[in-house]
Each structure stands twice: as structure tokens, then as C-alpha cells.
């Protein structure tokens, strides 16, 4: 299945990204706290900081896309099904009941919304 391959690949790449970031951040923090930076260290600090700002922007873009596409599409679908259910569509009524319960469970478990 294509999804399983993509899931595995994405998980591997996220783990690799996290590992690399785990090497960069400690060096950045060390340089930030060092009192007397050499010219080479000062340049390295600037390069790391610039790169981390760039990475932060990319992460924010990914998070925005996930939050808005996932949440927006889910709610859009929910209200489309709700409207069909209100018009008497039996299959939509069944689906709407499932979606409503799923949302209720997600809200109860705090798994649907990420307030950060």
C-alpha cells in the first residue's frame, strides 16, 4: 500500500531530522553561552542561527498546513455530512453519528486540538 510506504519513509526522515537537529542545537547553545568567541566560532554561531531560523520557518509552514488542511477539511466534511443527514439521507445520518462520536471522543481526550 502506498500510504504504508510513505508513512515509513516520512517517519524515517523525521527521525533523521530530529537526530541531526539534536546535534546542531547543543552546539548552538554552547556557542551562545561562550563568553569569548573566536572569529570562526562567531561566524559558526551566525550560520547556525540563520539556519535554525530558516528551519523554524519551514516547520511553521508544515504545521500550518497540517493544522489548516487537516482540521479544515475534517470540519468541512463534517458539515457536509450533517447537512445531508438533516435532509434525511440514511447513510449520511449513520456517518454523521460516527463523526459526532469521533469528535466528541477526540475533544474529551484532547487529541484533536493542539493549542500550541
VOVO-43380 format. One record per residue: x negated, y negated, z negated of N, C-alpha, C in turn; residue number from 1. Coordinates in steps of 0.2 Angstrom, whole numbers. Example, Ala and Ser with C-alpha at 12.3 -4.5 7.8 and 13.67 -1.06 7.14 Angstrom:
! VOVO-43380
{atom {-66; 28; -39}; {-62; 22; -39}; {-66; 16; -39}; 1}
{atom {-64; 11; -35}; {-68; 5; -36}; {-64; 0; -39}; 2}
***
This chain:
! VOVO-43380
{atom {-4; 6; 0}; {0; 0; 0}; {-4; -6; 0}; 1}
{atom {-3; -11; 4}; {-7; -17; 5}; {-7; -21; -2}; 2}
{atom {-2; -21; -5}; {-2; -25; -12}; {-7; -22; -16}; 3}
{atom {-7; -16; -17}; {-12; -12; -22}; {-19; -14; -20}; 4}
{atom {-21; -14; -13}; {-27; -16; -11}; {-29; -23; -13}; 5}
{atom {-24; -28; -12}; {-25; -35; -13}; {-26; -36; -20}; 6}
{atom {-22; -32; -24}; {-22; -33; -32}; {-29; -31; -34}; 7}
{atom {-31; -25; -32}; {-38; -23; -34}; {-43; -28; -32}; 8}
{atom {-43; -30; -26}; {-48; -35; -24}; {-48; -41; -28}; 9}
{atom {-42; -44; -29}; {-41; -50; -32}; {-43; -49; -40}; 10}
{atom {-42; -44; -43}; {-44; -43; -50}; {-52; -42; -50}; 11}
{atom {-55; -39; -45}; {-62; -38; -45}; {-65; -45; -44}; 12}
{atom {-63; -49; -39}; {-65; -56; -38}; {-64; -60; -44}; 13}
{atom {-59; -60; -48}; {-58; -64; -54}; {-62; -62; -59}; 14}
{atom {-64; -55; -60}; {-68; -53; -65}; {-75; -56; -63}; 15}
{atom {-77; -55; -57}; {-84; -58; -55}; {-84; -65; -56}; 16}
{atom {-79; -69; -54}; {-79; -76; -55}; {-80; -78; -63}; 17}
{atom {-76; -74; -67}; {-77; -75; -74}; {-84; -74; -77}; 18}
{atom {-87; -68; -74}; {-94; -67; -76}; {-99; -72; -74}; 19}
{atom {-98; -74; -68}; {-103; -80; -66}; {-102; -86; -70}; 20}
{atom {-95; -88; -71}; {-94; -94; -75}; {-97; -93; -82}; 21}
{atom {-97; -87; -85}; {-99; -85; -91}; {-107; -86; -91}; 22}
{atom {-110; -86; -86}; {-117; -88; -85}; {-119; -95; -85}; 23}
{atom {-114; -99; -81}; {-115; -106; -80}; {-114; -110; -86}; 24}
{atom {-108; -109; -89}; {-106; -113; -94}; {-111; -113; -100}; 25}
{atom {-114; -108; -102}; {-119; -108; -108}; {-125; -113; -106}; 26}
{atom {-127; -112; -100}; {-132; -116; -98}; {-130; -124; -98}; 27}
{atom {-124; -125; -95}; {-122; -132; -95}; {-122; -135; -103}; 28}
{atom {-119; -131; -107}; {-118; -133; -114}; {-125; -134; -117}; 29}
{atom {-130; -129; -116}; {-137; -130; -118}; {-140; -137; -116}; 30}
{atom {-139; -138; -110}; {-142; -144; -107}; {-138; -151; -110}; 31}
{atom {-132; -150; -111}; {-128; -156; -114}; {-130; -158; -121}; 32}
{atom {-132; -153; -125}; {-134; -154; -131}; {-142; -155; -132}; 33}
{atom {-145; -154; -127}; {-153; -155; -127}; {-154; -163; -127}; 34}
{atom {-158; -165; -132}; {-160; -172; -133}; {-164; -175; -127}; 35}
{atom {-170; -171; -126}; {-175; -174; -121}; {-175; -170; -115}; 36}
{atom {-171; -172; -110}; {-170; -168; -104}; {-176; -170; -99}; 37}
{atom {-179; -165; -96}; {-184; -167; -91}; {-180; -169; -85}; 38}
{atom {-183; -172; -80}; {-180; -174; -74}; {-177; -168; -70}; 39}
{atom {-180; -163; -70}; {-177; -157; -67}; {-171; -154; -71}; 40}
{atom {-171; -155; -77}; {-165; -152; -81}; {-160; -157; -81}; 41}
{atom {-161; -164; -80}; {-156; -169; -79}; {-153; -168; -73}; 42}
{atom {-156; -166; -68}; {-154; -165; -61}; {-149; -159; -61}; 43}
{atom {-152; -154; -64}; {-148; -147; -65}; {-141; -149; -69}; 44}
{atom {-142; -153; -74}; {-136; -154; -78}; {-131; -158; -73}; 45}
{atom {-133; -162; -70}; {-128; -166; -65}; {-125; -162; -60}; 46}
{atom {-130; -157; -57}; {-127; -152; -52}; {-122; -148; -55}; 47}
{atom {-123; -145; -61}; {-119; -140; -64}; {-112; -144; -65}; 48}
{atom {-113; -150; -68}; {-107; -154; -70}; {-102; -155; -64}; 49}
{atom {-106; -158; -58}; {-102; -159; -52}; {-99; -153; -50}; 50}
{atom {-102; -147; -50}; {-99; -141; -48}; {-93; -139; -52}; 51}
{atom {-94; -139; -59}; {-89; -137; -63}; {-82; -142; -62}; 52}
{atom {-83; -148; -61}; {-78; -152; -59}; {-74; -150; -53}; 53}
{atom {-78; -148; -48}; {-76; -145; -41}; {-72; -139; -43}; 54}
{atom {-75; -134; -47}; {-71; -128; -48}; {-65; -129; -52}; 55}
{atom {-65; -134; -57}; {-59; -136; -61}; {-53; -138; -56}; 56}
{atom {-55; -142; -51}; {-50; -144; -46}; {-47; -138; -42}; 57}
{atom {-51; -134; -40}; {-49; -128; -37}; {-44; -123; -41}; 58}
{atom {-46; -123; -47}; {-42; -119; -52}; {-36; -122; -53}; 59}
{atom {-36; -129; -54}; {-29; -133; -55}; {-25; -132; -49}; 60}
{atom {-28; -132; -43}; {-24; -131; -37}; {-21; -124; -36}; 61}
{atom {-24; -119; -38}; {-22; -112; -39}; {-16; -111; -44}; 62}
{atom {-17; -114; -50}; {-12; -114; -55}; {-6; -118; -53}; 63}
{atom {-7; -123; -50}; {-1; -127; -47}; {3; -123; -42}; 64}
{atom {-1; -120; -38}; {3; -116; -33}; {7; -110; -36}; 65}
{atom {3; -107; -41}; {7; -101; -44}; {13; -104; -48}; 66}
{atom {12; -109; -52}; {17; -111; -56}; {23; -114; -52}; 67}
{atom {22; -117; -46}; {27; -120; -42}; {30; -115; -38}; 68}
{atom {26; -111; -34}; {29; -107; -29}; {32; -101; -33}; 69}
{atom {29; -98; -38}; {32; -93; -41}; {39; -95; -45}; 70}
{atom {38; -100; -49}; {44; -102; -53}; {49; -105; -48}; 71}
{atom {47; -109; -44}; {52; -112; -39}; {56; -107; -35}; 72}
{atom {52; -103; -32}; {55; -98; -28}; {60; -93; -32}; 73}
{atom {58; -92; -38}; {62; -87; -43}; {68; -91; -44}; 74}
{atom {68; -97; -46}; {74; -101; -48}; {79; -102; -42}; 75}
{atom {76; -103; -36}; {79; -104; -30}; {83; -98; -29}; 76}
{atom {80; -92; -29}; {83; -86; -28}; {89; -84; -33}; 77}
{atom {87; -86; -39}; {92; -85; -45}; {99; -89; -43}; 78}
{atom {98; -95; -41}; {104; -99; -40}; {108; -97; -33}; 79}
{atom {104; -95; -29}; {107; -92; -23}; {111; -86; -24}; 80}
{atom {109; -81; -28}; {112; -75; -30}; {118; -77; -35}; 81}
{atom {117; -82; -39}; {123; -85; -44}; {128; -87; -40}; 82}
{atom {127; -91; -34}; {132; -94; -30}; {136; -88; -27}; 83}
{atom {133; -83; -24}; {136; -78; -21}; {140; -74; -26}; 84}
{atom {137; -73; -32}; {141; -69; -37}; {148; -73; -39}; 85}
{atom {147; -80; -39}; {153; -84; -41}; {158; -83; -35}; 86}
{atom {156; -82; -29}; {161; -81; -23}; {164; -74; -23}; 87}
{atom {162; -69; -28}; {165; -63; -28}; {161; -57; -25}; 88}
{atom {155; -59; -23}; {150; -54; -20}; {148; -49; -25}; 89}
{atom {151; -42; -25}; {149; -37; -30}; {142; -36; -31}; 90}
{atom {138; -35; -25}; {131; -34; -26}; {127; -40; -29}; 91}
{atom {130; -46; -27}; {126; -52; -30}; {128; -52; -37}; 92}
{atom {134; -50; -39}; {136; -50; -47}; {131; -45; -50}; 93}
{atom {130; -40; -48}; {126; -35; -51}; {119; -37; -51}; 94}
{atom {116; -40; -46}; {109; -43; -46}; {109; -49; -50}; 95}
{atom {114; -53; -51}; {114; -59; -55}; {114; -57; -62}; 96}
{atom {117; -52; -64}; {117; -49; -71}; {110; -47; -73}; 97}
{atom {107; -43; -68}; {100; -41; -69}; {95; -47; -70}; 98}
{atom {96; -52; -65}; {91; -58; -66}; {92; -62; -72}; 99}
{atom {99; -63; -74}; {100; -66; -80}; {97; -63; -86}; 100}
{atom {97; -56; -86}; {94; -52; -92}; {87; -53; -92}; 101}
{atom {84; -52; -86}; {77; -53; -85}; {74; -60; -87}; 102}
{atom {78; -65; -85}; {76; -72; -88}; {77; -73; -95}; 103}
{atom {82; -70; -98}; {83; -70; -105}; {77; -67; -109}; 104}
{atom {76; -61; -106}; {70; -57; -110}; {63; -61; -109}; 105}
{atom {62; -64; -103}; {56; -67; -102}; {56; -74; -107}; 106}
{atom {61; -77; -107}; {61; -83; -112}; {60; -81; -119}; 107}
{atom {64; -75; -121}; {63; -73; -128}; {56; -71; -129}; 108}
{atom {53; -67; -125}; {46; -65; -126}; {40; -70; -124}; 109}
{atom {43; -76; -121}; {38; -82; -120}; {33; -79; -114}; 110}
{atom {36; -75; -109}; {31; -73; -104}; {33; -76; -97}; 111}
{atom {38; -80; -97}; {40; -83; -91}; {37; -90; -90}; 112}
{atom {37; -94; -95}; {34; -101; -95}; {27; -101; -99}; 113}
{atom {23; -105; -95}; {16; -106; -98}; {16; -113; -99}; 114}
{atom {17; -116; -106}; {17; -123; -107}; {11; -127; -107}; 115}
{atom {5; -123; -105}; {-1; -127; -105}; {-2; -130; -99}; 116}
***
